[in-house]
Amino acid sequence: METRTAPQWIRDAEKRYERRRRMWVGATTIVFVAVVGLAPWCVVPLIVWRPDDRARRCGAAANALNAAIARYEVSVDRPESTLEAADRRAQETARVQRIRTAPDWIREMRRRYLLKILGWISPALLALLLAPAAAALHWSPAQFWRMAGVYLLLLIAVLAGRSKLLKAQSILGQAIGRYEYESAATEGDLEEADRRASGVLLGQ
């Protein structure tokens, strides 16, 4: 079977997305370790920043380009324009460049959800005082880790208790991301996301 080599520009693009994937995987690991290691403010980046989702999208973009390269190299009649189309789709998947801004109404709704989430998490964030308090009171390691266990249980209880709010916020965030970065998304998708989020909060 006759083969050919794909242009260097698309190979570089694939490598770039793979590097970004590794970077976001590393960021996710660091944030998770920080949360477990009693740095509760790091919960906020996990909710707002979503490094895990960024890693997933960059990985999907890299995989899509890899598949497009493979098809191009084994099909001698496939034009280079198919690679350009794959690159455009990869950019949308990885959300490299915003193509429009979501309407104010849905961005404001997501902001309200985030503020409510942060309000519910704030009691657990007060556990930040544990470390300096432990040092000031000369607690033993056993005493400190008992209090740390209380903090972790509190944080888990708070997050579990607000799971509907977290899910609703995630629905809106994903819809806004698709609308702002993916050409196929429409305002109808935003309205549908709003209905879904409202249904989640109402327990439907």
RAUR-V782156 format. One record per helix or strand of 3 or more residues. SS is the DSSP state (@ for helix, = for strand). FROM is the first residue (numbers start at 1). TO is the last residue. If there is no record, write none. Layout:
# RAUR-V782156
ss=SS from=FROM to=TO
ss=SS from=FROM to=TO
This chain:
# RAUR-V782156
ss=@ from=8 to=36
ss=@ from=42 to=48
ss=@ from=51 to=74
ss=@ from=81 to=94
ss=@ from=104 to=137
ss=@ from=141 to=161
ss=@ from=163 to=181
ss=@ from=187 to=201
